[in-house]
């Protein structure tokens, strides 16, 4: 039947919370250690660009339609990301003062 065909060829559901955690982790690691290792900034830029292109493709052609989310997860992620520059300043000061 058509439903069996749809069930056979649809991809898995998209776990958006894992994607948020990957991005937040990447930003915090880059900002925390970026002063000591400046190569992390272009690597993070490339990683985020690659992640964006890959996820756009996967959401368009592979995953099932994601469930509707409100703006709370986005607001919480942005709330967590606002402390990354503070961590960069603190760790950058610590790194440069111990040289």
Rosetta blueprint (number, residue, H / E / L):
1 X L
2 X H
3 X H
4 X H
5 X H
6 X H
7 X H
8 X H
9 X H
10 X L
11 X L
12 X L
13 X L
14 X L
15 X L
16 X H
17 X H
18 X H
19 X H
20 X H
21 X H
22 X H
23 X H
24 X H
25 X H
26 X H
27 X H
28 X H
29 X H
30 X H
31 X H
32 X H
33 X H
34 X L
35 X L
36 X L
37 X L
38 X L
39 X H
40 X H
41 X H
42 X H
43 X H
44 X H
45 X H
46 X H
47 X H
48 X H
49 X H
50 X H
51 X H
52 X H
53 X H
54 X H
55 X H
56 X H
57 X H
58 X H
59 X H
60 X H
61 X H
62 X L
63 X L
64 X L
65 X L
66 X L
67 X L
68 X L
69 X L
70 X L
71 X L
72 X H
73 X H
74 X H
75 X H
76 X H
77 X H
78 X H
79 X H
80 X H
81 X H
82 X L
83 X L
84 X H
85 X H
86 X H
87 X H
88 X H
89 X H
90 X H
91 X H
92 X H
93 X H
94 X H
95 X H
96 X H
97 X H
98 X L
99 X L
